[in-house]
Amino acid sequence: MTSSCAVLIAFSVALGDPGPGTGGSRVSGRPADATPVVRCRVFEVAAADADRLVPERGRRRIAESSYSVAVIPAERLGDLVQARQAETGILVDNRRSDAGWPPCADTWAYSKADRQMVGGGTGAGFLGARRIGATREIRVDYQVFHRLDPAGPWPPSLQLKGPIRFEGKLGKDESVVFVSSYLRAGRTLVHVIAFECADSE
C-alpha cells in the first residue's frame, strides 16, 4: 500500500496563568500586552500522522492555495514534530521576538542538494502575535512554495504554492496549522511549517 504524507504549517500560543494579585493583567510576571516570542519550524510528516493529528473534518480549505487550515491543541503539534520524516529532518527552525501587532514582515528559505533530496522552499509575508489580558491573537499572511524531489530517476513531485492566511483569537495552548498533501517518489507526503508563540524570557 502506498504510504502518505502532508504539508503542515502551525502556529501555537502557550501562556501561563496570571499570578496572584495581578487581576489577570500580567502573565508570568510580564505585562499583559507583551509581545510573545514566535518560533517557526518547517518539516514533513507521513499522511497517516497528519490525518490522525489534524483530522480532515477540522480543516478549512484556503481559496487559491494548495493548503487547508485548522486549529488544534498545541500538544498535537509536539506529536507532529516527533513524527517528522528522518530523510528531510527540520528544514527551518527560527525564533522572532518582534512579531508584534501590527504584523511585521517575515521570510524563510531552505534548500537541499544531497544524495537523497534536491529542491527547497520559501515563505514570505507578515506575522503578528499579541496578548491582551487572557486573550491571545495571531495573524499569519504568507505566500509559500515547497518542492523536494528525490535524487535519482523519479518524476518531479508536485509543487506546493499559494497563500496561507489566518487571523483570530486562540485558546490557551492552541495551534494553527496549514496542511497540504502531495506525492513524491510514489509516496504521499506531508510538509509542515509550525509557528508557536510563548512568553519572552
N, C-alpha and C positions, 0 to 999 in steps of 0.2 A: 504494500500500500504506500502511496506517495505521502511523505511527511509534509508538514505545513509550517509556515512562519508568517509574521505580520509586522508592520511598521508602527511604532508607538511613540508618542510624544506626550510627556506627562509633566504636570505642574502640581506641586504639593505644598500645603501650608500646615506647619506643625507649630503650635503655640502653646505655652503653658497657661495655667490658671492664674488669675490675679492674686497677688499676695494679700495678707491680712491688712485691713485698714486702707486699702487702695481705692475702694469703691468701684473697682473694675476699671480704673483709669490707667493702671500700669500692669504690665505683664513681665514677670521675671525681673522686676526692678527697673524696667526700661519704660520710657514714655509710651503711652497707648498708641500714638501715631508714628512710632519709629519705623524706618524703612527696613523690611526684612532682608536677609541675605538670600539670594536666589541661586540655586545650583542647577546647572544644565548637564544632563548626561545623555549620550546617544549610544544605542546598542541594538542588537537584534535578538528576537526570541522565536521559538517554534510556535506555529499557529495553534497547536493544541494548548500551549500555555496561555497564549493570548485569549483564546476562546474561553478558557477556564477562569481567567482573572479579569477579563474585560468582556463580559457576556454580550452577545450580539444585540439582545433586547434593550440594553442600556446605551447603545451607540446612536449618534445622530450624524448623518452624512453632511459634509460641508459642500456647498454648491461650488462647481467648477474646480474641484480638488480631488486628489486621489485618497483623501483622508476622511475619517469619521472622528467624532469627539465624544468623550464620555467622562463622567465624574465617578471616581472610585475611591475607596478607603486607601490612605497612604500605605497601610500595611501590605496591600496588594502590589503596590509599586515596588516595595522591597522584595517581594516574591518574584516579580518580573526581572529585577536586576540579578537575583540569584539564578534565574533560568536563562540568562543571556547565552548566546551561541559562542563557544570557545574559539571558533575559527575567525571571528571578527572582533571579539572582545569588546572593550569600551572604546568607542570611536571618539567621543568628546566627553570631557569632564571639566567644566568651567564653573566658577563662582562669581557673582556680582553683588556688591553691597550698595549699589547706587541706582537700582532699577527705578524706585520711586514712583511718584504719581504727580503730574502726567508721566506716561511711559517714556523710556529713553530708547535710543537706537541700540540695536544689538545684532551681532552676527557670529556665526561659527562656520568652520570648514574642516574637512578631513579628507584624507586620501589614503589608499593602499595600493602598493605595487610590489607583490612578492610572489612566491611560488604557488600561493593559494588563491589570492584575490587581486583584481585590478579594478580601480574605479574610485568613487568618492561621493561626497555630498556637501551641501551648503544650506545655510539658513540665514535670512536677513530680514529684519523688520523692527518691531518695537515690543518691549517687555516692560510691564509695570506691576508693582505689588505694593500694597499698603495695609496697615492695620489701624482701625479707629475703634477704641474700646474692645469689645469682644468680636467685632466684625472684621473679617478678612476679605480682601478683594484682590483679584488678579486680572490682568489683561495681557493677552497673547495675540500678536498680529504679525505673522511672518509669511514670506514666500520661501518654500523649501524645495530641495532637489535631492534625490538619492538614487544611486545606481552602483552596485558592486557586482562584477562578473567574475566567475571562477577562471583561473588560469587554465588554458588547455582548449580543446576543440569543442567547446559548448556554444550554443547560440546565445546572443546577447540577452540579458534579463530585462524585465520591464523597468522602464524609467519612471520613478515616482516624482510627482511635482504638483505644485499648486499652493493655494493659501491654507494656512491653519489659523483659526480665529476662535477666541473665547474671551468674554468679559463678564464677570459676575462675582457674587459672593460665594465663599466656600465655608463649610462647616469645619470644626476642628479636625485636623488630621485627614482632610480630604485631598485628593489629587485630581487634576485634569489631564486626561490622556488623549492623544491623537493616534489613530491606528490605520494602517493600510496594508493589505496583503499583496504579495507578488511572487512570481515563480523565478527560481534560479537553479539551474542545473537539475531540472526535474523535481525540485522541492518548492513548496510554497512557504516562503519565509516571512518574518515579521521584523521590521526595523523600528527601533524605539528611540524617541527623544523625550527625555524626562526633565521637567522643571520642578524643583522643590523650594519652598520658602521657609526659613526658620529665623528666629531672633538673632540679631548680630551679637557677637561675643562681648 
